[in-house]
Amino acid sequence: MRLRTASLKPLGPHDLQLAAWNRAALDRLIETFRGIRGPLLVDAYSR
């Protein structure tokens, strides 16, 4: 998982392109982790 900001292009399938770091970016990051690792594993860490 890589976070790409500004005008940096994604390099791979698990790159997340963000304009700024904020609550919406955090939500996208968590959803991306759910897509990669599955909700069972990710949700276990969010408790």
N, C-alpha and C positions, 0 to 999 in steps of 0.2 A: 504494500500500500504506500503510495507516494502522494503527497499533497503538492499540487502545482498551482502557483499563484501568478497573477498578472497575465502576461502574454505567453507564458511557457506552455507549449503543446504537450499533451499526454504522450508518454513513451510506451505505455503498455496497457493491458486490459484493467489493471487495478490502480490506475492513476485517477485522482480526483481533482478536477480543475476548479479552482475557487477564485473569486474576485477579492474576497476579504475573509478574515477569520471572525465569525460571529456565531450566534446560536443556530442559525439555519445551516451553516457549514458543519457544525458539530452534529446536527441531526443527519445530514447527508453522509458524514463519515461513519456514524453508527449504523445507518441503513446499508452502507456499502460493506461494512464488516459483517452484517447479518447475511448479506448475499454471498460473501466469500466463505465464512465459517459456519453459518447457520444460526438461527435465532436462539436455539437452546444454549449454545456456548456463550454467545454475546450477552443474552439476557441474564445469565448467571452472574456475570461481572457487574451488571448494572444495579444489582440489589444492594 
